Amino acid sequence: MSTLELLLIEASPRKANATSSQLGRRLAGALQEQCGSTVVLTERHLGAQPLPPMSAEYAESLLLPYDEALDRYGEHLELSDELVAELERADIVVIASPVHNFTVPAALKLWIDLVVRNGVTFRNTPEGKVGLLRDRPVLVAVTSGGAMFRDPPKQPDFFRPYLSAALGVVGLRNISYVQATGLAFVDEPLAQAASAADAWIAASLQGFLQSV
């Protein structure tokens, strides 16, 4: 039996009360149970255990060629290198995140800023940025209290376009979204998130696994 690496990233600071974590963990559990392989799970809790703020040294390193950045600022790149290595190892990525003010939470934005690196996860070309990571399935479990992701829209959606663009820069384009929205208006938001996960599992899990 083959082994798969699953990276679970949680972006909510609300721990057990987080609807996004309920949604993401239910999806990750189904992937582990039904993928037909031994799964090695790596968890990164960005909300409950936030990454440190971006340093001036890290920001300066982004302006330099990779070798020079490594020589001058190597110790300040260690966290970024660790996060990139986690992402590179993963065969499946599950991102569990709430919507904060129409887009991704600050904790998830910081993770993005630390893994999107010129010469490491993408390179600049005359035609634009080219991702350096191999594509693999990314499943985004997203929840919101408001009426997001509707047609016609009731609120602007900067979450999905931004996250898809940021992941696409490094080469991750096989992205699926599972959403539970309007949770501020239901009596049991955690149960609603679980129900959204179960609906996706029943309808789409097997098709998703075919791309792994």
The 8 nearest C-alpha neighbors of each residue, nearest first, counted from 0:
[[1, 36, 2, 37, 35, 3, 38, 34],
 [2, 0, 36, 37, 3, 35, 38, 34],
 [1, 3, 37, 36, 38, 0, 4, 39],
 [4, 2, 38, 90, 39, 37, 36, 5],
 [3, 5, 89, 39, 90, 38, 40, 91],
 [6, 4, 91, 40, 89, 92, 90, 39],
 [5, 7, 92, 41, 89, 42, 40, 93],
 [8, 6, 42, 93, 94, 92, 41, 43],
 [7, 9, 94, 43, 42, 44, 95, 93],
 [10, 8, 95, 44, 45, 11, 94, 96],
 [9, 11, 46, 96, 45, 107, 106, 95],
 [10, 12, 46, 13, 96, 9, 97, 17],
 [13, 11, 46, 47, 14, 10, 17, 45],
 [12, 14, 17, 16, 11, 15, 47, 46],
 [13, 15, 16, 17, 12, 47, 11, 20],
 [16, 14, 17, 13, 20, 21, 18, 12],
 [17, 15, 13, 14, 18, 189, 20, 21],
 [18, 16, 13, 20, 19, 14, 15, 11],
 [17, 19, 21, 189, 20, 192, 22, 16],
 [20, 18, 22, 96, 95, 142, 17, 21],
 [19, 21, 23, 17, 22, 18, 95, 24],
 [22, 20, 18, 24, 19, 23, 25, 17],
 [21, 23, 19, 192, 20, 25, 196, 24],
 [24, 22, 95, 20, 140, 26, 25, 21],
 [25, 23, 27, 26, 21, 22, 20, 28],
 [24, 26, 28, 22, 23, 27, 21, 29],
 [25, 27, 23, 29, 24, 28, 196, 30],
 [28, 26, 24, 30, 29, 25, 23, 31],
 [29, 27, 31, 25, 26, 30, 24, 32],
 [28, 30, 32, 26, 31, 27, 33, 25],
 [31, 29, 27, 28, 33, 32, 34, 26],
 [30, 32, 28, 29, 33, 34, 38, 27],
 [33, 31, 29, 30, 34, 28, 35, 36],
 [32, 34, 30, 35, 31, 29, 36, 205],
 [33, 35, 30, 36, 31, 32, 208, 29],
 [36, 34, 33, 37, 32, 0, 31, 1],
 [37, 35, 1, 2, 34, 0, 38, 3],
 [36, 38, 2, 3, 1, 39, 0, 35],
 [39, 37, 3, 2, 4, 31, 36, 40],
 [38, 40, 4, 5, 3, 41, 37, 2],
 [41, 39, 5, 6, 38, 4, 42, 7],
 [42, 40, 6, 7, 5, 39, 43, 4],
 [43, 41, 7, 6, 8, 44, 40, 9],
 [42, 44, 8, 45, 7, 9, 41, 6],
 [45, 43, 9, 48, 46, 47, 8, 42],
 [44, 46, 49, 10, 48, 106, 9, 47],
 [47, 45, 12, 11, 10, 49, 48, 44],
 [46, 48, 12, 44, 45, 49, 14, 11],
 [49, 47, 45, 44, 46, 50, 12, 43],
 [50, 48, 45, 46, 47, 106, 51, 44],
 [49, 51, 45, 52, 48, 106, 109, 110],
 [52, 50, 49, 53, 54, 109, 78, 48],
 [53, 51, 54, 50, 109, 49, 106, 55],
 [52, 54, 51, 57, 55, 58, 109, 113],
 [55, 53, 57, 56, 52, 58, 75, 51],
 [54, 56, 58, 57, 59, 53, 60, 75],
 [57, 55, 59, 54, 58, 60, 72, 75],
 [56, 58, 60, 54, 59, 55, 75, 76],
 [57, 59, 55, 56, 60, 61, 54, 53],
 [58, 60, 56, 61, 57, 62, 55, 63],
 [61, 59, 68, 57, 62, 63, 58, 56],
 [62, 60, 59, 58, 63, 57, 116, 117],
 [61, 63, 60, 59, 64, 58, 68, 117],
 [62, 64, 60, 68, 61, 67, 65, 59],
 [65, 63, 67, 66, 68, 62, 118, 61],
 [64, 66, 68, 67, 118, 69, 63, 119],
 [67, 65, 69, 68, 64, 70, 63, 71],
 [66, 68, 70, 69, 64, 65, 71, 63],
 [69, 67, 60, 65, 71, 63, 66, 70],
 [68, 70, 73, 66, 67, 72, 71, 65],
 [69, 71, 67, 68, 73, 72, 66, 65],
 [72, 70, 68, 69, 73, 67, 60, 74],
 [71, 73, 75, 69, 68, 74, 70, 56],
 [72, 74, 69, 76, 75, 70, 71, 77],
 [75, 73, 76, 77, 72, 69, 78, 71],
 [74, 76, 73, 72, 77, 57, 56, 78],
 [77, 75, 73, 79, 74, 78, 80, 57],
 [76, 78, 80, 79, 74, 75, 81, 73],
 [79, 77, 81, 80, 76, 82, 75, 113],
 [78, 80, 113, 82, 76, 81, 77, 114],
 [79, 81, 77, 83, 78, 82, 84, 76],
 [82, 80, 78, 84, 79, 83, 77, 85],
 [83, 81, 85, 79, 84, 80, 78, 86],
 [82, 84, 86, 80, 85, 81, 114, 87],
 [83, 85, 87, 81, 86, 82, 80, 88],
 [86, 84, 82, 88, 83, 87, 81, 89],
 [85, 87, 83, 89, 84, 88, 82, 6],
 [86, 88, 84, 85, 89, 83, 132, 133],
 [89, 87, 85, 86, 84, 4, 90, 6],
 [88, 90, 4, 86, 5, 91, 87, 6],
 [89, 91, 4, 3, 5, 135, 88, 92],
 [92, 90, 5, 136, 89, 137, 135, 6],
 [91, 93, 137, 6, 5, 7, 138, 89],
 [92, 94, 138, 7, 139, 137, 6, 8],
 [95, 93, 139, 8, 140, 7, 9, 138],
 [96, 94, 140, 9, 23, 19, 20, 139],
 [97, 95, 10, 141, 19, 11, 9, 140],
 [96, 98, 142, 141, 19, 143, 99, 11],
 [97, 99, 143, 102, 103, 101, 142, 100],
 [100, 98, 104, 102, 101, 103, 97, 143],
 [99, 101, 102, 98, 103, 104, 157, 158],
 [100, 102, 99, 157, 156, 98, 158, 155],
 [103, 101, 158, 157, 98, 99, 100, 104],
 [102, 104, 158, 98, 99, 107, 108, 105],
 [105, 103, 99, 106, 107, 108, 98, 102],
 [104, 106, 108, 107, 109, 103, 99, 10],
 [107, 105, 109, 104, 108, 45, 46, 10],
 [106, 108, 110, 109, 104, 105, 10, 103],
 [107, 109, 105, 111, 110, 106, 112, 104],
 [108, 110, 112, 106, 111, 107, 105, 113],
 [111, 109, 107, 113, 112, 108, 114, 106],
 [110, 112, 108, 114, 109, 113, 115, 107],
 [113, 111, 109, 110, 115, 114, 108, 116],
 [112, 114, 79, 110, 111, 115, 109, 116],
 [113, 115, 111, 83, 112, 116, 79, 110],
 [116, 114, 112, 113, 120, 111, 169, 117],
 [117, 115, 119, 120, 114, 118, 121, 61],
 [116, 118, 121, 122, 119, 120, 115, 61],
 [117, 119, 122, 121, 65, 120, 116, 64],
 [118, 120, 116, 117, 121, 131, 122, 65],
 [121, 119, 131, 169, 116, 132, 115, 130],
 [122, 120, 130, 131, 117, 169, 129, 118],
 [123, 121, 118, 117, 129, 128, 124, 130],
 [122, 124, 128, 127, 129, 121, 125, 117],
 [123, 125, 127, 126, 128, 122, 129, 121],
 [126, 124, 127, 123, 128, 129, 122, 121],
 [125, 127, 124, 128, 123, 129, 122, 130],
 [128, 126, 124, 125, 123, 129, 122, 168],
 [127, 129, 123, 122, 124, 121, 168, 130],
 [130, 128, 121, 122, 123, 168, 131, 127],
 [129, 131, 169, 170, 121, 168, 132, 120],
 [130, 132, 121, 120, 169, 170, 129, 133],
 [133, 131, 170, 130, 169, 120, 134, 87],
 [134, 132, 170, 135, 131, 171, 87, 130],
 [133, 135, 171, 170, 132, 172, 173, 136],
 [134, 136, 90, 173, 91, 171, 137, 133],
 [137, 135, 173, 91, 174, 211, 92, 138],
 [138, 136, 92, 174, 93, 91, 173, 175],
 [137, 139, 93, 175, 174, 176, 92, 94],
 [138, 140, 94, 176, 93, 95, 141, 177],
 [141, 139, 95, 177, 23, 178, 94, 22],
 [142, 140, 178, 96, 97, 19, 95, 139],
 [143, 141, 97, 179, 19, 180, 178, 98],
 [144, 142, 180, 98, 145, 97, 181, 182],
 [143, 145, 183, 182, 181, 180, 146, 142],
 [146, 144, 181, 143, 147, 180, 183, 182],
 [145, 147, 181, 180, 153, 154, 148, 149],
 [146, 148, 149, 154, 145, 180, 153, 156],
 [149, 147, 152, 156, 146, 150, 154, 180],
 [150, 148, 152, 151, 147, 153, 146, 154],
 [151, 149, 152, 148, 153, 147, 154, 146],
 [150, 152, 149, 153, 148, 154, 147, 155],
 [153, 151, 149, 150, 154, 148, 155, 147],
 [152, 154, 146, 151, 149, 147, 155, 150],
 [153, 155, 152, 147, 156, 146, 101, 148],
 [156, 154, 101, 157, 152, 153, 147, 148],
 [155, 157, 158, 101, 154, 148, 159, 147],
 [156, 158, 102, 101, 160, 161, 159, 155],
 [159, 157, 102, 156, 161, 103, 160, 162],
 [158, 160, 162, 161, 163, 157, 156, 102],
 [161, 159, 163, 157, 162, 158, 164, 156],
 [160, 162, 164, 159, 158, 163, 157, 165],
 [161, 163, 165, 159, 164, 160, 158, 166],
 [162, 164, 160, 166, 161, 165, 167, 159],
 [163, 165, 167, 161, 162, 166, 160, 168],
 [166, 164, 162, 168, 167, 163, 161, 111],
 [167, 165, 171, 163, 168, 164, 169, 162],
 [166, 168, 171, 170, 164, 172, 165, 169],
 [167, 169, 130, 165, 166, 170, 164, 128],
 [168, 170, 130, 120, 121, 167, 166, 132],
 [171, 169, 130, 167, 132, 168, 134, 131],
 [172, 170, 134, 167, 166, 173, 169, 135],
 [171, 173, 167, 174, 170, 134, 166, 163],
 [172, 174, 136, 171, 137, 135, 134, 175],
 [175, 173, 137, 172, 138, 136, 176, 163],
 [174, 176, 138, 139, 137, 177, 173, 136],
 [175, 177, 139, 138, 140, 178, 174, 141],
 [178, 176, 140, 139, 141, 175, 199, 179],
 [177, 179, 141, 142, 140, 176, 180, 195],
 [178, 180, 142, 192, 195, 141, 143, 177],
 [181, 179, 143, 182, 142, 146, 144, 147],
 [180, 182, 145, 144, 146, 183, 184, 143],
 [181, 183, 144, 188, 184, 180, 185, 143],
 [184, 182, 144, 181, 185, 145, 188, 143],
 [183, 185, 182, 181, 186, 144, 145, 188],
 [186, 184, 182, 187, 183, 188, 181, 191],
 [185, 187, 188, 184, 183, 182, 191, 190],
 [186, 188, 190, 189, 185, 191, 182, 192],
 [189, 187, 191, 182, 190, 185, 192, 186],
 [190, 188, 192, 18, 191, 187, 193, 21],
 [189, 191, 193, 187, 192, 188, 194, 18],
 [192, 190, 188, 194, 189, 193, 195, 187],
 [191, 193, 189, 195, 22, 194, 190, 179],
 [192, 194, 190, 196, 191, 195, 22, 197],
 [193, 195, 191, 197, 196, 192, 190, 198],
 [196, 194, 192, 198, 193, 197, 179, 191],
 [197, 195, 193, 199, 194, 198, 22, 26],
 [196, 198, 200, 194, 199, 195, 201, 193],
 [199, 197, 195, 201, 196, 200, 194, 202],
 [200, 198, 202, 196, 203, 201, 197, 195],
 [199, 201, 204, 197, 198, 202, 203, 196],
 [202, 200, 198, 199, 203, 197, 204, 205],
 [203, 201, 199, 200, 198, 204, 205, 206],
 [202, 204, 199, 206, 200, 205, 201, 207],
 [205, 203, 200, 207, 206, 208, 202, 201],
 [206, 204, 208, 207, 203, 209, 200, 202],
 [205, 207, 209, 203, 204, 208, 210, 202],
 [208, 206, 204, 205, 209, 210, 203, 211],
 [209, 207, 205, 211, 210, 206, 204, 34],
 [208, 210, 206, 207, 211, 205, 204, 34],
 [209, 211, 208, 207, 136, 206, 135, 173],
 [210, 208, 209, 136, 135, 90, 91, 207]]
